[in-house]
Amino acid sequence: MHVPKEGKSNQRRVAEVVRVELENGICSQSNIFIIVITVSGGYGGGATPDPIPNSEVKPSCADGTAWVTMWESRSPPELFFIPSKVVPLGAAFRRLSRFSSSLAISVSIHRKRSSIFIDVYMLMWFLLIMKKAKLGLLEELNNTLAPLKESWKAVGYVTAALMLLLIYLHQGSSVFFIEIISKSIMHESRPLDVQWWGVVYQHASAFILFMIIPLLYLKIVERRKLSEIGLGLGDWRFGFKVVVPAGILLIAIPAALSAAFIPDFIEEYPLAKLAYSNPEHFVVYELVYGILYYTAYEAFFRGMLQFSLKERIGVLGAILVQTAITTLLHIGKPQGEIWSALFAGLIFGALAFRLRSVWPLWIIHFSLGLFTDLFCSMAGG
């Protein structure tokens, strides 16, 4: 804003500008910041006073002429001052777009023989650049995380499932029990006994990690009903009267019989080799196997995890994530079992949504494990 000098002192002119700004609502009375720079100078106008040489070719004011004559200005000093909102640095970032124009101070100083132009933009540009950099970074980060914000619970569920899986594969495995735990508590035990308890430890770890921990979280923290996470009875008529018999006859028994002719399966199953010894050991082992491992497996992967993901990423996405994780769980098993886990994840995942329950699938899966152990034990002698 340019303020004329005639008839007013600097203080009066400043007061006049502030009054106008306040009346127009540009700034409030509590946060006015005035920058005033005064520079003495001559006055021009009319003919160039003598005895200046060549006065006939020297205009009284050269303002606006070519750059080479910038020193010829004879106009009086001009005073520019701008009311500016004073805000903290953090708030300045947020409100710079509103007040950026008020941060520019331009002072034009004119002398009798020279003209000096001073433009002070450093503060404005510093804050503006900082704001743009901050906003650009935040915008980029927001665009990157936008899909995650919409499905943050799905990301949390999958991350938690993978963490539990990693703990199970390492600290929850029978190898961990045999190589670390048994050395401190089973010094004089037979290798078969150590291996037996290692497998029991592994199944118990699965029950704790995949059943107890996630179920407590969903019940206590999220207050979910069992029917909402696939642990209710669902369509029990169709499930137990149609799906279970068909699954045992068409999937469990044929797959177990075929496994009995594959050396890798005969060597792998049953996991507890002591189950070979007598029928009592076999029954106890299968009960532990079915109640601890298969219950936790179906309840968590195709129940709690898959049903929770359905609300965030849809039916297909939930089935695919569940299938991917359960397939990874079978890495290290016989190759045929890994492929079976892939297709079973897709089929059983779809059936879980159709039945609204995992318990029919648990019976089929447990039957498959039971018959596989039985037929492989018979084939292995």
Beta strands, then each sheet from edge to edge (+ up, - down):
strand 1: 2-3
strand 2: 79-80
strand 3: 105-110
strand 4: 115-120
sheet 1: 1+ 2-
sheet 2: 3+ 4-
end
